[in-house]
Amino acid sequence: MKIYDYDGAKNISGERIRQARVTQRLTQGDLAARMQLNGVQIEREAISKIESGVRFVADYELVHFSKVLGVAINWLVGEE
């Protein structure tokens, strides 16, 4: 499977995920734990890679990031 870059990143939501996490004073480990409680098997290292744009974000992960962080999916992908 070929995964394409967008402006040098593998995702467009990483920066917004980081912003929401930091605003809520969550560590990457805290966020990973909350995602796991919601059924998404993801580790702290994967959160770090997502936030830095070196890891692809699956659609189901984006749905759960939205729920866990309490933000709209549209906001996570840069639409206000």
C-alpha positions as CSV (number, residue, x, y, z in Angstrom):
1,M,0.0,0.0,0.0
2,K,1.4,3.4,-1.0
3,I,0.9,6.1,1.6
4,Y,1.3,9.6,0.2
5,D,2.7,12.7,1.9
6,Y,0.8,15.9,2.2
7,D,3.2,18.9,2.5
8,G,5.8,16.5,3.8
9,A,3.6,14.9,6.4
10,K,1.7,11.6,6.5
11,N,-1.3,13.2,8.1
12,I,-3.0,16.6,8.4
13,S,-4.3,16.1,11.9
14,G,-1.2,15.6,14.0
15,E,-0.6,19.2,14.9
16,R,-4.3,19.6,16.0
17,I,-4.1,16.4,18.0
18,R,-1.1,17.8,19.8
19,Q,-2.7,21.2,20.3
20,A,-5.9,19.6,21.9
21,R,-3.8,17.3,24.0
22,V,-1.5,20.0,25.4
23,T,-4.5,22.3,26.0
24,Q,-6.0,19.6,28.2
25,R,-2.7,19.0,29.9
26,L,-2.5,15.4,28.8
27,T,0.7,13.6,28.2
28,Q,1.1,11.4,25.1
29,G,0.9,8.4,27.5
30,D,-2.4,9.7,29.0
31,L,-3.8,10.1,25.5
32,A,-2.7,6.6,24.5
33,A,-4.3,5.2,27.6
34,R,-7.6,7.0,26.9
35,M,-7.6,5.7,23.3
36,Q,-7.0,2.2,24.5
37,L,-9.9,2.5,26.9
38,N,-12.0,3.4,23.8
39,G,-10.8,0.2,22.0
40,V,-8.0,1.6,19.9
41,Q,-4.7,-0.2,20.5
42,I,-2.2,2.6,20.2
43,E,1.0,3.3,22.2
44,R,2.6,6.6,23.3
45,E,5.3,6.2,20.6
46,A,2.6,6.1,17.9
47,I,1.0,9.3,19.4
48,S,4.4,11.0,19.1
49,K,4.8,9.9,15.5
50,I,1.3,11.1,14.6
51,E,1.9,14.5,16.2
52,S,5.2,14.9,14.3
53,G,3.6,13.8,11.0
54,V,5.6,10.7,10.4
55,R,2.7,8.2,10.9
56,F,-0.5,7.9,9.0
57,V,-3.8,8.3,10.9
58,A,-6.5,5.7,10.1
59,D,-10.1,7.0,9.8
60,Y,-11.3,5.0,12.8
61,E,-8.4,6.5,14.9
62,L,-9.5,10.0,13.9
63,V,-13.0,9.2,15.1
64,H,-11.7,8.1,18.5
65,F,-9.2,11.0,18.8
66,S,-12.2,13.3,18.3
67,K,-14.2,11.6,21.0
68,V,-11.4,11.3,23.5
69,L,-10.2,14.9,23.0
70,G,-13.8,16.3,22.8
71,V,-13.2,18.1,19.5
72,A,-14.9,17.9,16.2
73,I,-13.4,15.8,13.4
74,N,-13.6,18.8,11.1
75,W,-11.4,20.8,13.5
76,L,-8.8,17.9,13.7
77,V,-8.4,18.0,9.9
78,G,-8.0,21.8,9.8
79,E,-11.5,22.9,8.9
80,E,-12.9,25.5,11.3
